[in-house]
Amino acid sequence: MKLVLIVFHFEYTAIIEALLDRHGIADYVRHPMIEGKDADGKHFGTQVFPGNSSVVQAQVAAEKIDALFEELGEFRRSKPAHHHLQALVLPIERQL
């Protein structure tokens, strides 16, 4: 089991959730409307700094990681507006 973190602009929430569904990842936590900064600037949800990010964290079986990341990569490469997407895989040392 691994912990997957996906950071994306909040307007793509439905697309990311559908992607998770396709990979059989039904349990996750989504932190909506997170403020942050990336190479394109600050995203604080104001007129001066428009936009917000969302973060999804999910426990994912190791054998599902490659296929999930392949589709996340396809989404990221599909158009410049998607280049902000970031995804990480972290080990889980303990779990209850």
N, C-alpha and C positions, 0 to 999 in steps of 0.2 A: 504494500500500500504506500502511495506517495501523496504528498500534498501539492496540489496544482493551484497556482495563483494566476489569474488572468486579469489584466488591467486594460480597459478599453473606454472609449468615449461613450457616455451613457446612452446616446441615441441608438446604439447598436445592441441594446439589451436583449430585445426579442430575437435577434439573429444569433447571439451568443447562447442564449438559453435553448434555442432550437438545436443548435450544434451539440450542446451537452446532451440533450434528449436523444439525438441520433446515435450518440456513443454510449447510451445506457447509463448516463450519470444523472441520477434522479435526486441525489442528496447533495446540496451545496448551500453555502451562505453567500448572499450578494449584499455588498455594501454599496448602496446607490448614492449617487451625487457626492462623490468624494472630490475635495478640492486638491489641485496638484499643479505641477509644472512639467512640461516636456520640451522637446526641442522647438516646438511651435509657440511656446510661451506659457503663461499662467492660465489656468482654467479654474476660476473661482465662481462661475455662474453669475457674473455681473456684466453690465454693458461694457465696462472697461476691460475686464478679463472674462470673455464669454466661455461657455461650455463647462462641463464637469466630466469627471471620469467615474467609472464604477469598477469595483473589484469583486471578482468571484473567487471564492476559495472552496475547493472540493477535495475530498479524499478519493483517489482514483487508483484502481488496481494497476499494478505495474504493466500488465500486458495490454492495457488500453491506451497507454501514454503515446506510443508512436503514431497510432491512427488519429488520435485526438490532435496531436501537434501537427500532423500533416494537414488536416483540415483547417486548423487555426492559421497555419502558414499560407494556405491557399487564400483564405479570407484576407490576411494581411497584405499579400501581394496583389490582390485583385484590383485595387485602386489606391491612389495616393492618400485619400481620406482615411484609409484603414491602416496606414503605416504606423500609427501611434500604438497599435495593440502590442502588449508585452505579455509573455507567459513564462512562468517559472515552474520548475519541478523541484520540490524539496523533500528530503527524507523524513519519514515519521519514525521517531525513536521509541515513542510510547503511545499507546492508545487505550482508552477505556471503552 
